[in-house]
Amino acid sequence: MFKKSSALLVYLIFYSQLVVAKEFFFVAHEFPPISFLKDSSAAGGMIDVLQMACKQLGHKCRVEIHPLARAFKMAENKEIHGVLSLHKIPERAINYADSPEIIKTTLVYMGLKVSGAKPIASPQELVGRTVLVTRGTATQKLIQKHAEQIKDLKVLEDVDSATMISKFINGKYEANVLIASTEEVLKSISQKNGIELVTLYTIAEKPLVISFVKKKMDEGDIVEFNKVLNKMKKDGSIKKILTGYNLTPAE
């Protein structure tokens, strides 16, 4: 009788785990070393953080890398449960529920060293310059505000920071064009491609989060994910992961 009861208990525990286990689909954009495509799979600091959280929750999480514009469209169509590696901004609160702050990043203006780029004291010194930004990002919104205040500041949009750097290398942008993006990302990409960038001006510090799609994801699941992520922040798991990518955890 005892053996039968024990076997039944083990079965019920196993079955209950199968019932609560869920599958989630997230999208991140090319944003190395935070999120990037490696050997046809999503990799990076934020990806590893998410996968650890999924593992602790007993869920299976799939992550793909797509341009931000496509990621937002997929979220709008309720095809995905969340978008990774986004800067936290109030405008997204209508459609997204943010995770705890995960990665500390700095938004900056940078320029090619060979073009004679030097630090500036104020964005007002950017009169008449051309700046590249990734469309759909928090940086783009900040630069657009600068463009309203700075005479003849021209803003060009591109798919992502890696594409912008690639176009610099291939001569599709003039050397004196500036890039506004996340400093940690620009440094990673430029070092990989053997070019040197100079930080002209620090725009703001912005933490990165996981943005859960409210229309797609149950509120209870969002709460559970955030509980685990907060636990990972407190026990040092997130810091340990990010250190391997030369990234700093958010406070």
C-alpha positions in Angstrom: 0.0 0.0 0.0 2.8 2.4 0.9 4.6 1.7 -2.4 1.4 2.4 -4.3 0.9 5.6 -2.5 4.5 6.7 -3.0 4.2 5.9 -6.7 1.0 7.8 -7.0 2.5 10.8 -5.2 5.5 10.8 -7.6 3.2 10.6 -10.6 1.0 13.5 -9.4 4.1 15.7 -8.8 5.5 14.8 -12.2 2.1 15.4 -13.9 1.6 18.7 -12.1 4.9 19.9 -13.4 4.0 19.0 -16.9 0.7 20.9 -16.6 2.2 24.1 -15.4 5.2 24.1 -17.8 4.5 26.6 -20.7 6.2 27.7 -23.9 7.0 31.3 -24.5 8.3 33.1 -27.6 10.4 36.2 -27.3 12.2 38.5 -29.8 15.4 40.5 -29.4 17.2 42.8 -31.8 20.8 42.7 -32.9 22.4 44.5 -30.0 25.7 42.9 -29.1 26.9 41.9 -26.5 23.4 42.2 -25.0 21.5 40.3 -27.7 22.8 39.0 -31.0 22.7 36.2 -33.5 25.4 33.6 -33.1 25.5 30.4 -35.2 21.9 30.9 -36.2 20.8 31.2 -32.5 20.0 34.1 -30.2 22.9 34.8 -27.8 24.0 37.5 -25.4 23.7 38.7 -21.8 20.0 39.4 -21.9 19.2 36.1 -23.6 21.1 34.2 -20.9 19.3 36.0 -18.2 15.9 35.2 -19.7 16.8 31.5 -20.3 17.9 31.1 -16.6 14.6 32.6 -15.5 12.7 30.3 -17.8 14.6 27.3 -16.5 13.9 28.2 -12.9 10.2 28.5 -13.8 10.2 25.2 -15.6 9.2 26.9 -18.9 10.5 26.6 -22.4 11.5 29.9 -24.0 12.3 30.4 -27.6 14.1 33.6 -28.7 14.7 34.9 -32.2 16.7 37.9 -33.4 14.8 40.4 -35.6 14.9 44.2 -36.3 13.0 46.2 -33.7 10.4 47.3 -36.2 9.5 43.7 -36.9 9.6 42.8 -33.2 7.1 45.6 -32.4 4.8 44.5 -35.3 4.9 40.9 -34.0 4.0 42.1 -30.5 1.1 44.2 -32.0 -0.2 41.1 -33.7 0.2 39.0 -30.5 2.7 36.7 -32.1 5.2 37.0 -29.3 5.2 37.2 -25.5 7.8 39.8 -25.1 10.6 41.9 -26.6 14.1 41.8 -25.0 16.8 44.4 -24.5 14.5 47.5 -24.6 15.3 50.7 -22.7 12.6 51.5 -20.2 10.4 54.4 -21.4 6.9 55.5 -20.2 5.4 55.5 -23.6 5.5 51.7 -23.8 3.6 51.1 -20.6 0.3 51.0 -22.5 1.2 47.8 -24.4 4.0 46.4 -22.4 4.7 45.3 -18.8 8.4 45.7 -18.0 10.6 43.4 -16.0 12.8 44.7 -13.2 15.7 46.8 -14.6 18.3 44.3 -15.7 21.3 45.9 -17.5 22.8 49.3 -17.0 23.6 51.2 -20.2 24.6 54.6 -21.3 23.2 56.4 -24.3 25.8 58.5 -26.1 26.8 60.4 -29.3 29.9 58.8 -30.8 32.0 59.6 -33.8 34.9 58.1 -35.7 38.3 59.0 -34.3 39.8 59.3 -37.7 37.3 62.1 -38.5 38.7 64.1 -35.7 35.7 63.6 -33.4 36.2 65.1 -29.9 34.1 65.4 -26.8 31.7 68.3 -26.6 30.2 70.1 -23.6 26.6 70.4 -25.0 24.4 69.0 -27.7 24.1 72.6 -29.0 27.6 72.1 -30.5 26.0 69.6 -32.9 24.6 72.4 -35.1 24.6 71.3 -38.8 25.7 67.7 -38.0 24.2 64.4 -39.1 23.3 61.7 -36.6 22.4 58.1 -37.1 19.9 56.3 -34.8 18.2 53.0 -34.7 14.5 53.4 -35.5 12.0 52.6 -32.8 14.5 53.0 -29.9 14.5 55.2 -26.8 17.6 56.8 -28.2 15.7 57.9 -31.4 13.1 59.6 -29.2 15.7 61.5 -27.3 17.6 62.6 -30.5 14.4 63.8 -32.1 13.9 66.1 -29.1 17.5 67.4 -29.6 16.7 67.9 -33.3 13.8 70.2 -32.4 16.2 72.3 -30.3 19.4 72.3 -32.4 19.6 74.1 -35.7 20.1 71.9 -38.8 20.7 68.7 -36.8 19.9 66.0 -39.3 18.7 62.6 -38.0 18.9 59.5 -40.2 17.4 56.2 -39.2 18.8 52.7 -39.7 18.0 49.1 -38.7 20.5 48.7 -35.9 23.9 49.8 -34.6 25.7 46.9 -36.3 24.3 47.9 -39.7 25.4 51.5 -39.2 28.9 50.5 -38.3 29.0 48.2 -41.4 27.9 51.1 -43.6 30.7 53.2 -42.2 33.2 50.6 -43.1 31.8 50.3 -46.6 31.9 54.0 -47.1 28.1 54.5 -47.3 28.2 57.2 -44.7 30.7 60.1 -44.5 33.3 59.8 -41.8 32.1 62.9 -40.0 28.5 61.5 -39.5 27.8 60.7 -35.8 26.0 57.7 -34.2 23.7 58.0 -31.3 23.2 54.7 -29.5 24.1 52.6 -26.5 27.8 53.1 -25.6 28.3 49.5 -24.6 27.0 48.2 -27.9 28.8 50.6 -30.1 32.1 49.8 -28.4 31.6 46.1 -28.8 30.7 46.4 -32.5 33.5 48.9 -33.3 36.2 46.8 -31.6 35.0 43.7 -33.4 35.3 45.5 -36.7 38.6 47.2 -35.9 37.5 50.8 -35.9 37.8 53.3 -33.1 34.9 55.5 -31.9 35.1 58.5 -29.6 32.3 59.4 -27.1 31.4 63.0 -27.8 28.6 63.4 -25.3 26.7 61.3 -22.8 22.9 61.7 -23.3 21.5 59.6 -20.4 21.8 56.4 -18.5 19.0 54.1 -19.3 18.4 50.5 -17.9 17.4 47.7 -20.2 14.4 45.5 -19.5 12.4 42.6 -20.8 9.1 44.0 -22.1 6.2 41.6 -21.8 3.3 42.0 -24.3 0.2 42.6 -22.2 -2.2 41.4 -25.0 -0.4 38.1 -25.3 0.9 37.2 -21.8 -1.2 36.4 -18.8 -0.7 38.8 -15.9 0.0 35.9 -13.5 2.9 34.7 -15.8 4.4 38.2 -15.9 4.3 38.3 -12.1 6.0 35.0 -11.8 8.7 36.0 -14.3 9.4 39.2 -12.4 9.6 37.4 -9.1 12.3 35.1 -10.4 14.1 38.0 -12.1 14.1 39.9 -8.8 15.4 36.9 -7.0 18.2 36.5 -9.6 19.1 40.2 -9.1 19.4 39.7 -5.3 21.3 36.4 -5.3 23.8 37.7 -7.9 22.9 35.3 -10.7 22.3 38.2 -13.1 25.5 39.9 -12.2 27.4 36.6 -12.8 25.9 36.2 -16.3 26.5 39.8 -17.3 30.1 39.9 -16.1 30.9 37.3 -18.8 29.7 39.8 -21.4 31.5 42.8 -19.8 28.1 44.3 -18.9 26.9 45.9 -15.7 23.7 44.9 -13.9 21.2 47.6 -13.2 20.8 48.6 -9.5 
